[in-house]
Amino acid sequence: MESKPAFYKILLELSSHLRLPQGFMEKYGKMLPKKVELKIGSTIWKVMVEKQKLEEEDHHFFTRGWTKFCQDVRPKIFELLVFSYVGRSTFLVTVYATSALEKSVFIAPRCIVVLKDYRCYKIHIPKKFAEACGLLEKTKVSIEYVGGYTSPVALTTWQGRVTFGAGWSRFLKANRLSTDITLHGSRKTLSLEFVPTKNLIKVQLLHH
């Protein structure tokens, strides 16, 4: 019985792309789509596979999306990454530290919230995000707007649901996130990312 397609790479540098082994691509390249998924646990990153000329030969690389994968997984130089192709455009990724032991990869919890009309001042945090961050057991958390204002915000828990309380309105106004919403009825989409070592939630505007 033939084993599943797989390859490994020893990380020699941190860059915006990763070259795929020629032998792997010669044998399995035809089954790969132009966009694949890299999966660790339940977290998935979408990455482009592109062909580029290198020393007058065609090589294939993970390109767009690879930088995001590295930012989240934080692999280090000389660590070993094993990519096992399980079909349906998906690679399962395992990271081994320089100690030769499998590395436990922590992926910061994230969620998306939408601010709209007067309800922007009282938003409900998605339950899975609240549970992953341990917010149900907390009474407050610091919130940081990327490139802007940081504020402590109280957490209100009721029947298993968490909302931002005192401090949230001030945070929105200080970062000019609520003006267009309350005046013109527009909406804004925010990404929330929890940083457990700092008991901090990073907020980033995605679009509005």
C-alpha positions as CSV (number, residue, x, y, z in Angstrom):
1,M,0.0,0.0,0.0
2,E,1.5,3.3,-1.1
3,S,2.0,5.9,1.7
4,K,0.3,9.3,1.5
5,P,2.3,12.1,-0.3
6,A,4.5,14.0,2.2
7,F,7.6,16.0,2.3
8,Y,9.7,17.8,4.9
9,K,11.6,21.0,5.0
10,I,14.3,22.2,7.4
11,L,13.7,25.9,7.8
12,L,16.9,27.7,6.9
13,E,15.4,31.2,6.6
14,L,12.2,33.1,7.3
15,S,10.8,34.6,4.1
16,S,7.6,35.3,2.2
17,H,7.8,31.9,0.4
18,L,8.8,28.3,0.8
19,R,10.3,26.2,-2.1
20,L,8.7,22.8,-2.5
21,P,11.0,19.8,-3.1
22,Q,11.5,19.0,-6.8
23,G,11.1,15.3,-6.2
24,F,7.7,15.8,-4.5
25,M,6.4,18.0,-7.3
26,E,7.6,15.7,-10.0
27,K,5.7,12.8,-8.4
28,Y,2.6,14.6,-7.0
29,G,2.6,18.1,-8.5
30,K,-0.3,17.3,-10.9
31,M,-2.7,16.6,-8.1
32,L,-2.0,20.0,-6.3
33,P,-4.4,22.9,-7.0
34,K,-3.1,26.5,-7.2
35,K,-4.4,27.1,-3.7
36,V,-3.9,24.7,-0.8
37,E,-4.8,24.6,2.9
38,L,-2.2,24.1,5.6
39,K,-3.8,22.7,8.7
40,I,-2.6,22.4,12.3
41,G,-5.3,21.1,14.7
42,S,-8.5,22.9,13.7
43,T,-6.7,26.0,12.3
44,I,-6.4,26.4,8.5
45,W,-4.3,28.7,6.4
46,K,-4.9,29.2,2.7
47,V,-1.7,29.4,0.7
48,M,-1.0,29.8,-3.0
49,V,1.2,27.4,-4.9
50,E,3.1,29.2,-7.7
51,K,5.7,28.2,-10.3
52,Q,8.7,30.5,-10.7
53,K,12.0,30.3,-12.6
54,L,15.1,29.8,-10.4
55,E,18.5,29.3,-12.1
56,E,16.7,28.7,-15.4
57,E,14.6,25.8,-13.9
58,D,11.0,25.7,-12.9
59,H,10.4,25.5,-9.2
60,H,7.2,25.6,-7.1
61,F,6.7,27.7,-4.0
62,F,4.2,28.4,-1.2
63,T,3.7,32.1,-1.7
64,R,0.7,34.3,-0.8
65,G,-0.5,33.1,2.7
66,W,2.9,31.6,3.7
67,T,3.9,34.8,5.6
68,K,0.6,34.6,7.6
69,F,1.2,31.0,8.4
70,C,4.7,31.8,9.8
71,Q,3.4,34.8,11.8
72,D,0.8,32.5,13.5
73,V,2.9,29.3,13.9
74,R,6.2,31.1,14.6
75,P,8.6,28.4,13.3
76,K,12.3,28.9,14.1
77,I,15.4,28.5,12.1
78,F,16.5,24.9,11.8
79,E,13.1,23.5,12.9
80,L,11.7,20.7,10.8
81,L,8.3,21.0,9.2
82,V,6.5,17.9,7.8
83,F,3.8,18.4,5.2
84,S,1.4,15.4,4.7
85,Y,-1.0,15.7,1.8
86,V,-4.4,14.2,2.8
87,G,-6.3,15.2,-0.3
88,R,-8.9,17.9,-1.0
89,S,-6.1,20.4,-1.3
90,T,-5.1,20.0,2.4
91,F,-1.7,19.5,4.0
92,L,-1.5,18.5,7.6
93,V,1.6,20.2,9.1
94,T,3.7,19.0,12.0
95,V,6.5,21.1,13.5
96,Y,9.5,19.5,15.1
97,A,11.9,21.6,17.3
98,T,15.6,21.3,17.1
99,S,15.4,18.9,20.1
100,A,13.8,16.5,17.6
101,L,10.6,16.5,19.6
102,E,7.2,17.5,18.1
103,K,6.5,21.1,18.9
104,S,3.2,22.1,20.5
105,V,1.9,25.0,18.4
106,F,-0.3,27.6,20.1
107,I,-2.6,29.4,17.7
108,A,-4.0,32.7,19.2
109,P,-7.8,32.6,19.4
110,R,-9.5,34.9,16.9
111,C,-13.0,36.0,15.9
112,I,-14.8,38.6,13.8
113,V,-17.4,41.0,15.1
114,V,-19.5,43.5,13.2
115,L,-20.3,47.0,14.6
116,K,-23.6,48.4,13.5
117,D,-26.0,51.2,14.6
118,Y,-26.5,51.9,18.3
119,R,-25.7,48.2,19.2
120,C,-22.0,48.9,18.5
121,Y,-21.7,50.0,22.1
122,K,-22.9,46.6,23.4
123,I,-21.6,43.7,21.4
124,H,-21.8,40.0,22.3
125,I,-18.5,38.1,22.0
126,P,-18.8,34.8,20.1
127,K,-19.0,31.9,22.6
128,K,-16.2,29.8,21.1
129,F,-13.8,32.8,21.3
130,A,-14.9,33.6,24.8
131,E,-14.3,30.0,25.9
132,A,-10.9,29.8,24.1
133,C,-9.7,33.0,25.8
134,G,-11.1,32.1,29.3
135,L,-13.2,35.3,29.3
136,L,-16.0,33.6,31.2
137,E,-13.8,33.5,34.3
138,K,-12.5,37.1,33.8
139,T,-14.0,40.4,34.9
140,K,-11.8,42.7,32.7
141,V,-9.4,42.6,29.8
142,S,-7.2,45.1,28.1
143,I,-8.1,46.0,24.5
144,E,-5.6,47.4,22.0
145,Y,-6.4,48.9,18.7
146,V,-3.6,48.2,16.2
147,G,-1.7,51.4,15.9
148,G,-4.0,53.2,18.2
149,Y,-5.5,53.5,21.7
150,T,-5.4,50.8,24.4
151,S,-8.1,50.6,27.2
152,P,-9.1,48.4,30.1
153,V,-12.6,47.1,29.5
154,A,-14.9,45.4,31.9
155,L,-16.5,42.0,31.0
156,T,-20.1,41.2,31.7
157,T,-21.2,37.6,31.8
158,W,-24.8,36.5,31.7
159,Q,-26.1,33.0,31.0
160,G,-22.9,32.0,29.4
161,R,-22.7,35.0,27.1
162,V,-20.0,37.7,27.4
163,T,-20.2,41.3,26.5
164,F,-17.8,44.3,26.7
165,G,-18.9,46.7,29.4
166,A,-17.4,49.8,31.0
167,G,-14.5,51.1,28.9
168,W,-15.7,49.7,25.5
169,S,-17.6,52.9,24.5
170,R,-14.5,55.0,25.4
171,F,-12.3,52.7,23.4
172,L,-14.5,53.0,20.3
173,K,-14.7,56.8,20.5
174,A,-10.9,57.2,21.1
175,N,-10.1,55.2,18.0
176,R,-12.9,56.8,15.9
177,L,-14.5,53.5,15.3
178,S,-18.1,54.5,16.2
179,T,-18.5,57.9,14.5
180,D,-19.7,56.8,11.1
181,I,-21.8,54.0,12.5
182,T,-23.9,56.2,14.8
183,L,-24.2,59.2,12.4
184,H,-24.6,57.5,9.1
185,G,-25.8,54.0,9.9
186,S,-22.7,52.3,8.3
187,R,-21.1,49.2,9.7
188,K,-17.5,48.1,10.5
189,T,-15.9,44.7,10.8
190,L,-13.3,44.1,13.4
191,S,-10.9,41.2,14.0
192,L,-10.3,40.3,17.6
193,E,-7.1,38.3,18.6
194,F,-6.4,37.3,22.2
195,V,-2.8,37.5,23.6
196,P,-2.9,35.3,26.7
197,T,0.5,36.3,28.1
198,K,-0.7,39.9,28.3
199,N,-4.4,39.3,29.0
200,L,-5.0,41.5,26.0
201,I,-7.3,41.5,23.0
202,K,-5.9,43.1,19.8
203,V,-8.5,44.8,17.6
204,Q,-8.0,45.4,13.9
205,L,-10.3,47.1,11.4
206,L,-10.9,44.8,8.4
207,H,-13.3,46.9,6.3
208,H,-16.2,49.2,6.6
